[in-house]
Amino acid sequence: MRIDMFEYNHNLLSKCGVDVFISGDVEIRRPQLVTVGNHVAIDSGFYCTTKADIGDYIHIAPYATVIGGEKGYFRTDGFNSMAVGARIICGSDEHLGAGLIGPIIPDEYHDKLIIAPVIFEMFSSIGTNVVVLPGVILGVGSVVGACSLVTHSTEPWTIYYGIPARPVKMRPRENMLEFARRLGYDC
């Protein structure tokens, strides 16, 4: 069997670039709100409920999730990756007792919602099973190690790890910037 027989229908998306592979078993709940750039691979089991703008040279590994419903928003600027099992939370119930919890509860009875965009700036990435909470901006070149919880935005070119994620050291940038320039990106 040919692998392209199991590819997601790119025509469902608002916009889709070139050299894009999206596995046929992803679930994009609102494809008309999703744009995908060039040189993108989205692996099996990806689940997305939000508006999303996926930049160039992006890899989303198997079973990564982006949730937050129709009001949520996720953006990757380029040269980003999400490892296996990563969770991006763009919207969630507050869970502090202001109301009932869940997406099918009528508005007048619903708990307070926390909805804020999650943005991956250029060259930022997250490891396996990382959870990113609403409103987080991963600064340019920052990375977050496996099994971390990201509750606040990160500083550029910094490596984070832990629960909650804390800075552990700086990340070198020269090679990444040079290679991106060679690929035609002004960094």
Secondary structure, 3 states (H helix, E strand, C coil): CCHHHHECCHHHCCEECCCEEEECCCEECCHHHEEECCCEEECCCCEECCEEEEEEEEEECCCCEEECHHHCEEEEEEEEEECCCCEEECEEECCCCCCECCCCCCHHHECCEEECCEEECCCCEECCCCEECCCCEECCCCEECCCCEECCCCCCCEEEECCCCEEEEECCCHHHHHHHHHCCCCC
